[in-house]
Amino acid sequence: MANTQGWDKVFKPYLMDKLNQSFPDPSKFTKEEEFLYAAKVTSVFKKVIAEILGWVDQQIDTAKFLEKKKNGEVDDKFRIGR
């Protein structure tokens, strides 16, 4: 998934924009409760985005490691029969 143009050129930039977006403007709300709700939703959304991006990065690192292991480039101290 992370090697596709859809991820690289569309979805990841979208997530990064949302992650770096500032909190809601308080002047756009008539009630404090509405602003607090919007701020909480924005905060949760940013945390979820950060978790998704971190998970994808972790999967990329895991895939690279497993490929190196498959090619014998990693010393596997837990290999059976050593």
C-alpha positions in Angstrom: 0.0 0.0 0.0 2.7 2.5 1.0 4.4 1.9 -2.4 1.4 3.1 -4.4 1.0 6.5 -6.0 -2.4 6.7 -4.3 -0.7 6.6 -0.9 2.3 8.7 -1.8 0.5 11.4 -3.8 -3.0 11.5 -2.4 -3.7 9.9 0.9 -0.5 10.6 2.8 -0.4 14.3 1.8 -4.1 14.6 2.9 -3.3 13.0 6.3 -0.3 15.2 6.7 -2.3 18.4 6.0 -4.9 17.3 8.5 -2.3 16.5 11.1 -0.6 19.9 10.7 -3.9 21.8 10.6 -4.5 24.2 13.4 -7.3 24.0 15.9 -10.7 25.5 15.1 -11.1 29.3 15.2 -13.1 30.2 18.4 -14.5 33.3 16.7 -16.5 31.1 14.3 -18.6 29.6 17.1 -21.5 31.2 18.9 -21.6 28.7 21.8 -18.6 27.6 23.8 -19.9 24.0 23.8 -19.7 23.9 20.0 -16.1 25.2 20.0 -15.1 22.7 22.7 -16.7 19.8 20.8 -14.9 20.9 17.5 -11.6 21.2 19.4 -12.0 17.7 20.9 -12.9 16.2 17.6 -9.9 17.8 16.0 -7.6 16.6 18.7 -8.8 13.0 18.4 -8.6 13.1 14.7 -5.0 14.3 14.9 -4.1 11.5 17.3 -5.7 8.9 15.0 -3.8 10.3 12.0 -0.5 10.2 13.8 -1.2 6.6 14.8 -2.0 5.6 11.2 1.1 7.3 9.8 3.3 5.7 12.5 1.8 2.3 11.8 2.4 2.5 8.1 6.1 3.6 8.8 6.4 0.6 11.1 5.1 -1.8 8.5 7.6 -0.4 5.9 10.5 -1.0 8.3 9.2 -4.5 9.1 8.9 -5.3 5.4 12.5 -4.1 4.7 13.8 -6.1 7.6 12.0 -9.3 6.5 13.3 -8.8 2.9 16.9 -8.5 4.3 16.3 -11.6 6.4 15.0 -13.5 3.4 18.1 -12.5 1.4 20.4 -13.6 4.3 21.6 -10.1 5.0 20.6 -10.2 8.7 22.3 -12.3 11.3 19.4 -14.3 12.8 20.6 -15.4 16.2 17.3 -17.2 16.8 17.6 -19.4 13.7 16.9 -23.1 14.5 19.8 -25.5 13.8 22.6 -23.1 14.6 
